[in-house]
């Protein structure tokens, strides 16, 4: 478990430090779908504007790994998790621009993963 950061990528999944347990309990969550990421954002398990944006970017990586055609649906679902979060919207828009430039749907997850840095 890596508690030096609020979130990290591990073997095809987004791992989150569950902020709702702090400071008394350290829990982590492993998200393997964009829906799980959206739920973590919605339930305030991810806190802080930068972390919310990064989590949303990883959520789009997870969505693209399943079905690159559903990326817009995932973007809308993630955006709805915290509609007023500026960093979340910025990260989603940035990732969608990267996706628009990608010619190969099979390479899209890797391209998005590289772009979130």
C-alpha positions as CSV (number, residue, x, y, z in Angstrom):
1,X,0.0,0.0,0.0
2,X,1.3,3.4,-1.0
3,X,0.1,6.1,1.4
4,X,2.6,8.7,0.2
5,X,0.1,9.8,-2.4
6,X,-3.7,10.1,-2.4
7,X,-4.0,8.0,-5.6
8,X,-1.8,5.8,-7.8
9,X,-1.9,3.5,-10.8
10,X,-1.3,-0.1,-10.1
11,X,-1.5,-2.9,-12.7
12,X,-4.4,-1.6,-14.7
13,X,-6.3,-0.1,-11.7
14,X,-6.6,3.2,-9.9
15,X,-5.9,2.9,-6.3
16,X,-7.2,5.6,-3.9
17,X,-6.5,6.5,-0.4
18,X,-10.1,6.7,1.0
19,X,-10.2,10.2,2.5
20,X,-13.4,9.4,4.4
21,X,-11.5,7.3,7.0
22,X,-8.8,9.8,7.8
23,X,-7.2,10.6,10.1
24,X,-8.1,7.6,12.3
25,X,-8.3,4.9,9.7
26,X,-6.2,4.3,6.6
27,X,-8.2,2.5,3.8
28,X,-7.6,2.1,0.2
29,X,-9.9,1.5,-2.7
30,X,-9.1,-0.3,-6.0
31,X,-11.1,1.0,-8.9
32,X,-11.2,-1.1,-12.1
33,X,-13.9,0.8,-13.9
34,X,-14.8,4.4,-14.6
35,X,-18.0,3.9,-12.7
36,X,-16.1,3.0,-9.6
37,X,-14.0,6.1,-10.0
38,X,-17.1,8.2,-10.4
39,X,-18.6,6.7,-7.3
40,X,-15.4,7.4,-5.3
41,X,-15.5,11.0,-6.4
42,X,-19.2,11.3,-5.7
43,X,-18.9,9.9,-2.2
44,X,-15.9,12.2,-1.3
45,X,-13.5,9.4,-1.1
46,X,-11.3,11.5,-3.3
47,X,-10.8,15.0,-2.0
48,X,-8.8,18.0,-3.2
49,X,-9.2,19.6,-6.6
50,X,-6.0,18.2,-8.2
51,X,-6.7,14.7,-6.9
52,X,-10.2,14.8,-8.3
53,X,-9.0,15.8,-11.7
54,X,-6.3,13.1,-11.8
55,X,-8.8,10.5,-10.7
56,X,-11.2,11.5,-13.5
57,X,-8.3,11.2,-16.0
58,X,-7.5,7.7,-14.8
59,X,-11.3,6.9,-15.0
60,X,-11.1,7.7,-18.7
61,X,-8.1,5.4,-19.1
62,X,-10.2,2.6,-17.5
63,X,-13.1,3.3,-19.8
64,X,-10.9,3.3,-22.9
65,X,-9.4,0.0,-22.0
66,X,-12.9,-1.6,-22.1
67,X,-14.5,0.3,-25.0
68,X,-12.9,3.3,-26.7
69,X,-16.3,4.1,-28.3
70,X,-17.9,4.7,-24.8
71,X,-15.4,7.3,-23.8
72,X,-17.9,10.2,-24.2
73,X,-20.4,8.3,-22.0
74,X,-17.7,7.8,-19.3
75,X,-16.7,11.4,-19.6
76,X,-20.3,12.5,-19.0
77,X,-20.6,10.1,-16.0
78,X,-17.4,11.3,-14.4
79,X,-18.3,14.9,-14.9
80,X,-21.7,14.3,-13.3
81,X,-20.0,12.9,-10.2
82,X,-18.9,16.4,-9.1
83,X,-20.4,18.9,-11.7
84,X,-18.8,22.0,-10.1
85,X,-15.3,20.6,-9.8
86,X,-13.2,22.8,-12.2
87,X,-10.1,20.5,-12.1
88,X,-12.3,17.5,-12.9
89,X,-13.8,19.2,-16.0
90,X,-10.4,20.4,-17.1
91,X,-8.9,16.9,-16.9
92,X,-11.8,15.3,-18.7
93,X,-11.6,17.9,-21.5
94,X,-7.9,17.4,-21.8
95,X,-8.2,13.7,-22.1
96,X,-10.9,13.9,-24.7
97,X,-8.7,16.2,-26.8
98,X,-6.0,13.5,-26.6
99,X,-8.5,10.9,-27.6
100,X,-9.6,12.9,-30.6
101,X,-6.0,12.9,-31.9
102,X,-5.6,9.1,-31.5
103,X,-6.0,7.2,-34.7
104,X,-5.7,3.7,-33.3
105,X,-8.5,2.7,-30.7
106,X,-6.4,-0.1,-29.4
107,X,-3.6,2.3,-28.5
108,X,-5.9,4.7,-26.8
109,X,-5.6,3.5,-23.2
110,X,-1.8,3.7,-23.4
111,X,-2.0,7.1,-25.0
112,X,-4.4,8.4,-22.3
113,X,-2.3,6.9,-19.6
114,X,0.8,8.7,-20.9
115,X,-1.1,12.0,-21.3
116,X,-2.4,12.1,-17.7
117,X,1.1,13.0,-16.5
